[in-house]
Structure formats: C-alpha cells, structure tokens
Amino acid sequence: MRMKLNALKNLDAFPRAEEHLLQKTRSGAIVSIVGLVIIATLFMHELQYYLTTYTVHQMSVDLKRGETLPIHINVTFPSLPCDVLSVDAIDMSGKHEVDLDTNIWKLRMNKDGHIIGTEYLSDLVEKEHTNHKHDDDKDHQKAHELGLDQNAEKMVKDVRNALANGEGCRVYGVLDVQRVAGNFHISVHGLNILVAERIFEGSSHVNVSHVIHDLSFGPKYPGIHNPLDGTSRILQGASGTFKYYIKIVPTEYRYLSKDVLPTNQFSVTEYFVQIRESDKGWPAVYFLYDLSPITVTIKEERRSFLHFITRLCAVLGGTFALTGMLDRWMYRIMEAVTGSSSRSVLR
C-alpha cells in the first residue's frame, strides 16, 4: 500500500520546496506586481469579450404577403411654407383601392428654425393615376377660365408674406403603404396651377431645398444605418427635381431574448434634374422605392461559457508562465552583476 502511495507521489506535477529554501527578492516582487496587473487587465478584457453579443447574418427568400410597409418621414423644407406643400403617394398598381393610412403633420417654422404652428394632414393620397403634373392643358385652361376666388387670393397673399419672412416647413409622420414598389413625393403639386403661377411666377423659382432628418421603413434596431438620415440638399440660385431611388431589403432582427423585430433597411441612389425657364414641370422631391425579394435575418448571439473558460486559462496561464521566466532571468542577471562586483572589490 505504501509503495503504491509513493508511486502516486511521483506523478505530482507541482512539487513543493521547503519554506526555508525559498528566497524572496525585490525584483521578484516587482515582477509579481506587474504580472498581477496584466492578469487583472486581461481578465476584465476577456470577461467583457464574453458578455458582449455579436450578430450573425442570414439570407432567405422573402415570403411575406399582404402586409403593409411603414414609411417614417421627417423632412424640413427651409424655403417653402407649409401652405404650398403636399405629400402624394402611389404604388405600382395605381388602383383606387390602394388604402393608405396617413398620419402626417406639417410644422410651420420661422427663419430661425423655431416652430410657429402645426397642421395635421388627412388627405395626402394620390390615386388612380401614375403621374401628377402641373402641365395638364385642360387644367391649365380651366384655371384661367375660372380665375381666382377670394380664398385663392387670400392664400396667394399669405404665402407671399410667408416667403418674404423666410418661413419654412417640416413634414413628418408615417405612411402605411402596401408592400409593393411605388413612390411618394413632397412638392407643390397640390396647388391650383394658377395659384402656383401667381405665387412663384414660374416653376424655376420653386426652391425645394430640404434636409432629411429621418427616413426609414420600419423601427430601428441596434447598429442600423439609414443612408439618408442627416442628408442636406440646399439649392443656391437654381431649382429642380430630386429623385431618390431606394432599394428596400426586408430585415428581421432577433434578440438574445428570442424577440423578433420586423423592419427594413435600404440603399439609395440620388439623382437631380435642374428645371429650366422653358420647362412646364414643377420641382419636387421624389422617393421611389422597390423591394428586394431577399430577407436578411440578423441574430444576436453570445459566446459559450466553455469558450470563455478556455480563453481565460490560456491567457492567464501564459501570463503566469511569462512572468515566472522574467523573474528567473532578472534574478540571474542580478546574481551575475553582484558576483562580478564582489570579485572586483576583492582584487
């Protein structure tokens, strides 16, 4: 039995020396302190690395049908009063049964950017036609035949005063549209052609300078980047039509808690067409969107606990071994220096 125990002792990988044989040095204390600091730093780094989530992207065919697409709008027009702005939307079908639920507000803003009034829009939807232009000959002729009534004259006067005072407008809210390709645009197209001519004295004088504070197609998830947020397009001495061609990618964000957030991300291409004096069209800001057939799924994941323990053992063990080697080297160097000094004194 005793022989078996002695054989077992031979397997000890951590033999211990007698206490009186151990020698403590200042260099060893310095190395120990440095090693502890390094170990504590690496431990905190590894712990943070373990607790931090990362995302995995997967792609699949989009199978959603019959759902709506929310469009969040927040755009400021610093050079156009709210009375002349309208929001029009249409999808690829162009049918009357395009049931768009609108929830849009217009905020009147003075030249300093402060809000001085609000207006809720309930009739913004353009249906049964694919183009809404001011160059329709019949409408133009009818407007001239009828002339301007008292309300129109008052509107012309009010808008001119607002323009003279540098009044602008912020349009914000949500459009709920069908999940098919389409467009929405913000413009002066809602005005009677004669009223628009009296106010601006030509389409080339309509300044559609704008700042896009937020344009998104669903709720935001961690790490999302909407490419049009913060976009500023200020025109100086020219006017024209802005067109933003948007490719929407359906997206699902899955949290660690297994909650799923359905939303959309998008890419965009910008195009600008300058209006000339001879052109009959009127400036506008168009957002033309199409949907990708691919859905992107983004999943939050966390590294396994065993992976954390493995990395921790490797890092801490390596640091402990390195500091031990450094201590031995410093001890031998100090011994060599001390020994050579003693010999030179004896001589």
C-alpha positions in Angstrom: 0.0 0.0 0.0 2.8 2.4 0.9 4.6 1.6 -2.3 1.5 2.5 -4.2 1.3 5.9 -2.4 4.9 6.6 -3.2 4.4 5.7 -6.8 1.4 8.1 -6.8 3.6 10.9 -5.4 5.9 10.5 -8.4 3.0 11.8 -10.6 2.9 15.1 -8.8 3.4 17.9 -11.4 3.7 20.6 -8.7 6.5 19.6 -6.3 7.0 21.9 -3.4 10.3 23.0 -1.9 10.9 23.6 1.8 9.9 27.0 3.0 13.5 27.8 4.2 14.8 27.1 0.8 12.7 29.8 -0.9 14.3 33.2 -1.4 12.2 36.4 -1.9 13.7 39.3 -3.8 12.7 42.8 -4.7 12.9 42.0 -8.4 10.5 39.1 -7.9 8.1 41.4 -6.0 8.2 43.9 -8.9 7.6 41.2 -11.5 4.8 39.8 -9.4 3.0 43.1 -9.2 3.4 43.7 -12.9 2.1 40.2 -13.6 -1.0 40.7 -11.3 -1.8 44.0 -13.1 -1.5 42.2 -16.5 -3.6 39.3 -15.4 -6.3 41.6 -14.0 -6.4 43.6 -17.2 -6.6 40.5 -19.4 -9.3 39.0 -17.2 -11.5 42.1 -17.5 -10.9 42.2 -21.3 -11.9 38.5 -21.6 -15.0 39.0 -19.4 -16.1 41.9 -21.5 -15.5 39.9 -24.7 -17.6 37.1 -23.3 -20.5 39.3 -22.2 -20.6 41.3 -25.5 -23.1 40.0 -28.0 -22.3 39.6 -31.7 -24.6 39.3 -34.7 -24.9 36.6 -37.4 -26.4 37.5 -40.8 -28.6 35.0 -42.7 -30.4 35.4 -46.0 -33.6 33.8 -47.3 -36.4 34.4 -49.8 -39.0 36.9 -48.6 -42.3 35.1 -48.2 -44.3 37.9 -46.7 -47.6 38.7 -48.4 -50.4 41.1 -47.7 -48.5 43.2 -45.2 -48.1 46.9 -45.1 -44.8 48.9 -45.3 -44.4 51.8 -42.8 -42.6 54.8 -44.1 -41.3 57.2 -41.4 -40.8 60.7 -42.8 -39.1 63.7 -41.2 -38.0 66.3 -43.7 -37.6 70.1 -43.5 -38.1 72.5 -46.4 -36.5 75.8 -45.2 -37.6 77.8 -48.3 -41.2 76.6 -48.7 -44.2 77.4 -46.4 -46.5 74.6 -45.3 -49.5 76.0 -47.2 -47.9 75.1 -50.6 -46.5 71.6 -49.7 -48.4 68.4 -50.3 -47.4 64.7 -49.8 -48.6 62.4 -52.5 -48.1 58.6 -52.7 -48.9 55.9 -55.2 -47.9 52.3 -55.7 -47.3 50.2 -58.8 -50.9 49.2 -59.2 -52.2 52.8 -59.3 -55.7 51.5 -58.3 -58.3 53.3 -56.2 -58.2 50.6 -53.6 -54.7 51.5 -52.5 -55.8 52.0 -48.9 -53.0 54.2 -47.5 -53.4 55.1 -43.8 -51.8 58.5 -43.4 -50.6 60.1 -40.2 -48.6 63.1 -41.4 -48.0 66.5 -39.7 -46.7 69.8 -41.1 -44.9 72.2 -38.7 -44.6 75.8 -39.7 -41.1 77.1 -39.0 -39.7 80.7 -39.0 -36.4 81.7 -40.5 -34.6 80.8 -37.2 -36.0 77.2 -37.3 -38.4 77.6 -34.5 -41.9 76.0 -34.7 -44.7 78.6 -35.0 -47.7 76.4 -35.9 -48.8 72.9 -36.8 -51.2 71.3 -39.2 -52.5 67.7 -39.5 -52.8 66.3 -43.0 -55.6 63.7 -43.7 -55.9 63.8 -47.4 -52.5 63.2 -48.9 -53.1 60.2 -51.1 -52.9 60.4 -54.9 -54.8 57.5 -56.6 -56.0 56.3 -60.0 -53.0 57.9 -61.9 -49.3 57.4 -62.1 -48.2 61.0 -62.7 -49.4 64.2 -61.1 -48.2 67.2 -63.1 -48.9 70.9 -63.4 -48.6 70.8 -67.2 -52.0 69.4 -68.0 -53.5 71.6 -70.7 -57.1 71.1 -69.6 -56.5 72.0 -66.0 -54.4 75.0 -67.1 -57.2 76.3 -69.4 -59.9 75.7 -66.8 -57.9 77.6 -64.1 -57.6 80.6 -66.4 -61.3 80.5 -67.2 -62.4 80.4 -63.6 -59.9 82.9 -62.3 -59.1 83.2 -58.6 -61.8 83.4 -55.9 -61.4 85.2 -52.6 -59.9 82.2 -50.8 -57.3 81.7 -53.5 -56.4 85.4 -53.4 -56.0 85.3 -49.7 -53.8 82.2 -50.0 -51.6 83.9 -52.5 -51.2 86.9 -50.2 -50.5 84.7 -47.1 -47.9 82.5 -48.9 -46.1 85.5 -50.4 -45.9 87.0 -46.9 -44.6 83.7 -45.5 -42.0 83.6 -48.3 -40.9 87.1 -47.6 -40.5 86.3 -43.9 -38.3 83.2 -44.7 -40.9 80.8 -43.4 -40.2 77.0 -43.9 -42.0 73.7 -43.1 -41.1 70.4 -41.6 -43.1 67.4 -42.8 -43.1 64.4 -40.5 -45.2 61.3 -39.7 -45.8 57.8 -41.0 -47.3 56.5 -44.3 -48.5 52.9 -44.3 -48.4 51.5 -47.8 -48.7 48.1 -49.4 -45.6 46.0 -49.8 -45.2 46.7 -53.5 -43.0 49.1 -55.5 -44.1 52.7 -55.5 -43.2 56.2 -54.7 -44.1 59.2 -52.6 -43.2 62.8 -53.2 -43.3 66.1 -51.4 -44.0 69.0 -53.7 -46.3 72.0 -54.6 -48.3 69.7 -56.9 -51.4 70.1 -54.6 -51.7 73.8 -55.7 -54.0 75.0 -58.4 -51.8 75.8 -61.4 -53.0 79.4 -61.5 -52.3 79.9 -57.8 -48.9 78.4 -58.1 -48.1 80.7 -61.0 -49.2 83.8 -59.0 -47.1 82.7 -56.0 -43.9 81.7 -57.6 -44.0 83.4 -61.1 -42.7 80.2 -62.7 -41.6 76.7 -61.7 -37.9 77.7 -61.8 -38.5 79.9 -58.7 -39.7 77.0 -56.5 -36.9 76.2 -54.1 -37.1 72.6 -53.0 -34.0 72.7 -50.7 -34.5 70.2 -48.0 -32.9 68.4 -45.0 -33.8 64.8 -44.4 -33.7 64.3 -40.6 -35.1 60.7 -40.8 -36.3 58.4 -43.5 -36.8 54.8 -42.5 -39.1 51.9 -43.4 -39.7 50.4 -40.0 -38.4 50.5 -36.4 -34.7 50.8 -35.8 -32.5 48.0 -34.5 -29.0 48.2 -32.9 -26.4 49.1 -35.4 -28.8 50.1 -38.3 -27.7 52.9 -40.6 -30.2 54.7 -42.7 -28.2 56.3 -45.5 -30.4 59.3 -45.9 -30.5 60.4 -42.3 -28.9 63.9 -42.0 -28.9 64.5 -45.7 -28.9 68.2 -46.6 -29.6 69.5 -50.1 -29.6 73.3 -50.2 -30.0 74.9 -53.7 -28.4 78.3 -54.5 -29.8 80.2 -57.4 -31.3 77.1 -59.2 -34.2 74.7 -58.8 -35.0 71.2 -60.0 -36.4 67.8 -59.0 -34.6 65.5 -56.6 -35.1 61.7 -57.1 -34.0 59.2 -54.5 -34.1 55.6 -55.9 -34.4 53.3 -52.9 -33.9 49.6 -52.7 -35.6 48.2 -49.6 -34.3 45.0 -48.0 -36.8 43.3 -45.6 -35.0 42.6 -42.3 -35.7 40.6 -39.2 -33.7 41.3 -36.0 -33.7 38.5 -33.5 -32.6 39.5 -29.9 -31.0 37.1 -27.4 -34.4 37.0 -25.7 -35.8 35.4 -28.9 -37.9 38.5 -29.5 -38.2 39.3 -33.3 -38.2 42.8 -34.6 -39.5 43.0 -38.2 -38.2 46.0 -40.1 -36.4 47.1 -43.3 -33.0 48.5 -44.3 -32.3 50.1 -47.6 -29.7 51.5 -50.0 -30.2 54.6 -52.1 -29.1 56.3 -55.3 -29.6 60.1 -55.8 -30.4 61.9 -59.0 -31.1 65.6 -59.6 -32.7 67.3 -62.7 -32.4 71.0 -63.0 -35.5 73.0 -64.0 -35.2 75.5 -66.9 -37.3 78.5 -67.6 -38.9 76.8 -70.6 -39.8 73.6 -68.6 -43.5 73.1 -67.7 -42.8 70.6 -64.9 -42.7 71.7 -61.3 -39.9 70.8 -58.9 -40.4 68.1 -56.3 -38.6 65.7 -54.1 -39.4 62.1 -55.1 -38.7 58.9 -53.1 -39.0 55.9 -55.5 -38.8 52.6 -53.7 -38.7 48.9 -54.7 -38.4 45.8 -52.5 -35.8 43.1 -52.6 -37.0 39.5 -52.8 -34.4 38.5 -50.2 -34.9 38.8 -46.4 -32.0 39.4 -44.1 -32.1 37.8 -40.7 -29.8 39.3 -38.1 -29.4 37.2 -34.9 -27.8 38.2 -31.7 -25.6 35.5 -30.2 -23.2 35.2 -27.2 -20.1 33.1 -26.9 -20.3 29.9 -24.9 -19.1 29.7 -21.3 -16.7 26.9 -22.2 -15.1 29.1 -24.8 -14.7 31.8 -22.2 -13.0 29.5 -19.7 -10.7 28.1 -22.4 -9.5 31.6 -23.4 -9.2 32.6 -19.8 -7.0 29.7 -18.9 -4.8 30.2 -22.0 -4.3 34.0 -21.3 -3.8 33.8 -17.5 -1.6 30.7 -17.7 0.5 32.2 -20.4 0.9 35.4 -18.4 1.9 33.5 -15.3 4.5 31.4 -17.1 5.9 34.5 -18.8 6.3 36.5 -15.6 8.0 33.4 -14.0 10.5 33.3 -16.8 11.1 37.0 -16.5 11.7 36.7 -12.7 14.3 33.9 -13.2 16.1 36.0 -15.9 16.2 39.1 -13.7 17.4 37.0 -10.7 20.3 35.5 -12.7 21.3 38.9 -14.1 21.3 40.4 -10.7 23.3 37.5 -9.4 25.9 37.9 -12.2 26.2 41.6 -11.6 26.5 41.2 -7.8 29.0 38.4 -8.2 31.3 40.3 -10.6 31.2 43.4 -8.3 32.3 41.3 -5.3 35.2 39.8 -7.2 36.4 43.2 -8.4 36.4 44.5 -4.8 38.4 41.6 -3.5 41.1 42.2 -6.2 
